[in-house]
Amino acid sequence: TTRAEIERKTAGHKILNALLDGYRGAPAGDRKAFLDAVEGISRWAVACNGLLEADFNPVMVSDSAAYAVDAR
């Protein structure tokens, strides 16, 4: 998945965008850091030939970073 595809697929996601914009008075999340994280996970998944599934939950996004709290 390319960066452009990730941006296109996430642009229309209402809940994701509400959270990144600062839901219920929370500070806005670093959208670039979130997209960087998704892109990195995508590249990792492609490099793992035969990967059947992966779970990154939750992914936390602050005003300066994005990181997976748990992954399986």
N, C-alpha and C positions, 0 to 999 in steps of 0.2 A: 504494500500500500504506500503510495507516495504522499508527501506532505499535502499536496493539493487535494488529493482524495480525502484525506483525514479532515482537512478544513471544510471541504464540501459536505461530508457526512455529518460533521458535528454542528455545522452552522444552523441546520434546521431542527436541532434537538432542543425543544422548548425548556425542558427541565434542566438539562445540562447548562444551557445558557443562563437560565435564571440563577442557578447556583454560582456560576462563574462571575456573574454580574454583581453578586452580593445579596443573596436571599435574606429577607427579613432583617435588614440592617447590618448583616455581616459584611466585612470588607470584601471587595472584589478579589477574585482569585487571579493568579497570573496565567492568563490564557496561553501565552507562549510556552510557559513551563509545562502546562498540561499537554499541549500539542507535541512538545518535545518528548514527553514521557510516552505518549501513545505511539509516536513514531519509533521510539527506541524499542518499545515492546513489540511492535510490528516487525522490526528488523530482526530482533531476537527470535521471534516465532518462525520467521522464514529460514533462519539459520539452523533451527532445530528440525532437521528433516525427520518427518514421521511424527511430529507433535500432534496429538489428538485434541487436547484442550488445555487451557490455562485459565486460572481464575485470579484476578487481582482485585481484592475487595477488602477494605475500601481504598480508594485512591484519594488522598488528601491534597488539596491545592490551597496554598497560602498566597499571600501577596507577592511572594518571591520564589516559590518552589512548588513542585508537585512530586509526590512519592507514594508508592504503594505501601500500606501498612502491613498487609498480609498477602501472600501469593502462594498459589498451590498449582 
